[in-house]
Amino acid sequence: MVPLHADESERLKALHDLGILDTPPEAHFDAVCRTAQTLFSVPLATIAMVDEHRLWKKVRCGIADENLPRDLAFCAHTILSDDLLVIEDATSDERFAKNPFVTGQPGIRFYAGAPLSLRPGVRIGTLCLLDTVPRSFNAAQRQQLQDLAAVVLAHLRLYEAERDARQQAESYQHVLDTAQDAFISIDAAGLITRWNSAADTMFGWSEQEALGRSLAELIVPARHRAAHATGLWRYLQTGESAVVGKRRLNLKALRRDGTEFPIEMAMSADRSATHDLSFNAFLRDVSERKQWETSLLGSEARYKLLAENATDMIVRADLDGTRRYVSPACKAILGYADAELIGTKAIDFLHPDDVAMTHALKGQIVSGEVSRVTYAPRQRHKEGHWVWVETSINVTLDPLTGKPDGYVACVRDITQRRALEADKRQGEERLRTSEERLALALESGTDGVWDWRVQPEDLWFSAGLLSMLGYGAGEIAVSVETWASLIHPEDRASATRQFYALLKGLTLLFECEHRLRRKDGGYAWVLARGRVVSRDEAGRALRVIGTHIDITARKGSEERLAHLACHDGLTDLPNRLLFRERLDQALANLSEAGGSCALLYLDLDRFKTVNDTLGHLAGDTLLKEVARRFQSVVSEGDTLARLGGDEFAILQRAGAHQPASADALAQRLIEVMREPVITQGQRVEVGVSVGIALAPRDASDAETLIRRADQALYRAKGDGRNTRRFYEAAMDEAVEEKRRLEMDLRGALTRGEFEVHYQPIMNAASGRVSSAEALVRWRHPAHGLVSPGAFIPLAEETGLIVPIGEWVLQTACRMASTWPSNMRVAVNVSAIQFRNAGLVQTVMQALAASGLPAYRLELEITESVLMQDGPDVVDTLHHLRDLGVRTALDDFGTGYSSLSYLRRFPFDKLKIDRSFVQDIGNPSTAAIVRAIVDLGVGLGMTITAEGIETEDQLASLRQQGCNEIQGYHYSKPLQADTLLQFIGQGAARAAA
């Protein structure tokens, strides 16, 4: 693993902000890369940017791959320092010796890379050289590489400056389209109640579309929605807010098209005469205002910003050549500070041989003959040597007279470029010689080499090339026709087209992956490369040399990777991606040719129990056996896929036999799972629930069909599991009803619709009320009292159980503080509340606010909390015990982990589940109850039986030794005032 840059996030931001990734080739970058390749006589050179997970090449000289994984790139090491990274022999460097590009193709041995630093410490990429043979790299060569890197960096900074100029121009235009402030109101549930026309313009939603929608979903970026919801809830609970009442807040907002933009917001909270709470906000697009303010600085400020950030020296001069402004880049080019050059004339710094030419150009400028000119004189550096500078002059005109009054010059150091151009011919000749030598050297290697002299035709194949195809010398005619005939028919047109493009000079390098027929009739994948090494005066190719590299093994690996990308690694079934592709194709075929198909969604019943009790290895074994059984009943042409976990899906193409075919298949799937599975020596019984949706009957698009199959699966699991259900329209109605109930539930706490009722818990011996269990009730304004079974699961699913649970705890503690001092209050805590890191703090706050002693609070915990099986569970229980709060294990005897948790944590109370109470007349059940009582008594716990409805049940449970009794036989859950009456009546009965 390559270590990351110290400021990786800043570095990646600078790279992405530059906007150069995935841009097309540019001549000036290409020229530098070719120059580096020629100057250092290397086969490979590149200008590359190091992205988060890849190495992207802006220029590739001799390099084929456009992208490369970052972990394999030498350049990922180069950017860790401002110094050059030189690897003279990669096989001797432990960092790279095992790199696949060293051990395999292209067989890198030498690497030299110079980091490209936009700013100090911000290295976004490299200019690097690579060779397939080890080589040394002296100090002069290192300096030359750094100089070339400086040229690349100069182009990058100009690229950056041009980008900034474009962005500023776009911002200036945007200011012209500025809108007025938006005004939005929301209610306590966060739903929009008012939306003005400026909001239409600002966010892209019409008033009709916005009203009644969640503000967070419409304009709050996804990453801020949780904070928005938390802040809204905090204000509703405490009246405290970091937003409400603040005159001006800078925030991010979201437009309809998904883009974010900055706004200023001022928000207030108001209550209506009916005490309904609303929030009103004025919102202003700050980016437009700032852009407008920036535009007032004028073109001179923008010009100066561009000039001071450019790597070229920018000069503003009078007509006589006196320099009035010089950009800071003069220091890097001429060695002078800008203040040293202001007021001087450029002609005083020119080489004597260039003075006459400059005087002539000046005369043309003064006379108005030219308005723009570029020439390359030499200027004296502060240290005394001469610098070649490319000077582009643009004449400026007096706005009143229209006559020339000065000029602006862009001055670029081209000393290095001039030196490189002087060596170009020699470099090209050396390159040609090197390529020929390389071809000859490859003859003795395993790669195939060929050499074609076009006129007269003479084609030569190396022994390695013939051996690659299984031929010996003389066994095959060596000709262009033979080569073409060996190419796979599917590859022939592309390969020959690319080769003739090389001959015509349309490309510099022939590089093509294709298949060649071997002697045994099979095909070998090869990477063919070729280059024209000589042409006649008319540009016609005279000689072409190249190589063939056997890449059959690599292609095989790519095919295997492609298979893994579309199949589940455990069962080798198609995965979700491949399944979706086949489903989309099947639906497209239906729309064109008619017919029908079925989508079956499958979910294993009791699979989680196997994972929890036998472990994930047993679960994996079970999943593979399930996949095998499912495959045994699926017809050829249908698709069985594993979507993840214990979820499977089947696409059945049954034509006109639906729904009968789908129903029969679902029944076969259920039947095939009736036989137990043996895993790790254990007999495991799991079932399968199946949801079915038909196309086009139920839906014609994939998303809807999947959703409806999932709804049918949900119904099947709810109807007892191990069964099948077809989608019905009523399922949509049930989903809609659930959605409406959820919307009402979200505002119920704010509207004060919840109540706490209390069911007395009686001392079995004295008949007095010893405690009461707090039970939440929802009094819906339209539906009356809503069953807890309808809204508690929904509250847990949406997370609303946390604020509701906190309110119940606070209310119950406050009410219990008014009861007799010997009475406790019991409050249920859900698994979701228990996972909340703030549970202990919430309990402490409720006790402190109510003044209730901790020993009078009893928290009832179900075994679903304990089955989370983490150290945090036991830690939280111990924290509560340290506070003095009592804990009770509710519904004891119905879970899987009770005994182990009784050993690990001493509860104060066990509550026997009502299912045992209802069947107490059964001797077996009575024996179980007696065992539970003995266990609890032995551990020093109070035993409470709940759900007692008859006198016989009461007598039996007293006989079994239960300490406390709870149920409708004594009392149903009561409102707070009625409970106080019941307590008083109980005291009177006990006294009598």
Buried (B, 14 or more C-beta within 10 A) or exposed (E): EBEBBEEEEEBBEBBBBBEBBEEEEBEEBBBBBBBBBBBBBBBBBBBBBBBEEBBBBBBBBBBBEEEBEBEBBBBBBBBBEEEBBBBBBBBEBEEBEEBEBBEEBBBBBBBBBBBBBBEEEBBBBBBBBBBBEEBEBEEEBBEBBBBBBBBBBBBBBBBBBEBBBEEBEEBBEBBEEBBEBBBBBBBBBBBBBBBBEBBBBBBBBEEEBBBEBBBBEBBBBEEBBEEBBEBBBEBBBEEEBEBBEEEEBEBEBBBBEEEBBBBBBBBEBEEEEEEEBBBBBBBBBBBBBEBBEBBEEEEEEBBBBBBEBBBBBBBBBEBEBEBEBBBBBBBEBBBBEBEBBBEBBBBEBBBEEBEEEBEEBBEEBEEEEEBEBEBBBBBBBBEEEBBBBBBBBEBBEEEEEEEBBBBBBBBBBBBBBEEBEEEEEEBEEBBEEBBBEBBEEBBEEEBBBBBBBBEEEEBEBBBBBBBBBBBEEEEBEBBEEEBEEBBBEEBBEEBBEBBEEBBEEEBEBBBBBBBBBBEEEEBBBBBBBBBBBEBEEEEEBEBBBBBBBBBBEBBEEEEEEEEEEBBBEEBBBBBBEBBBBBBEEBBEEBEEEEBBBBBBBBBBBEBEEBBBEBEEEBBBBBBBBBBEBBEEBBEEEBBBBBBEEBBBBBBBBBEEEBBEBBBBBBBBBBEBBEEEBEBEEEEBEBBBBBBBBBBBBBBEBBEEBBBBBBBBBBBBBEEEBBBBBBBBEEBEEBBEEEEEBBBBBBBBBBBEBBBBBBBBBBBBEEEBBBBBBBBBBBEBEEEEEBEEEBBBEBBBEEEBBBBBBBBBBBBBBBBBBEBEEEBBBBBBBBBBBBBBEEBBEBBBBBBEEBEBBBEBBBBBBBBBBBBEEEEEBBEBBEBBBEBEBBBBBBBBBBBEBBEEBBEEBEBBBBBBBBEBBBBBEEEEBBEBBEEBBEBBBEEEBBBBBBBBBBEEBBEBBBEBBBBBBBBEBBBEBBEBEBBBEBBEEBEEEEEE
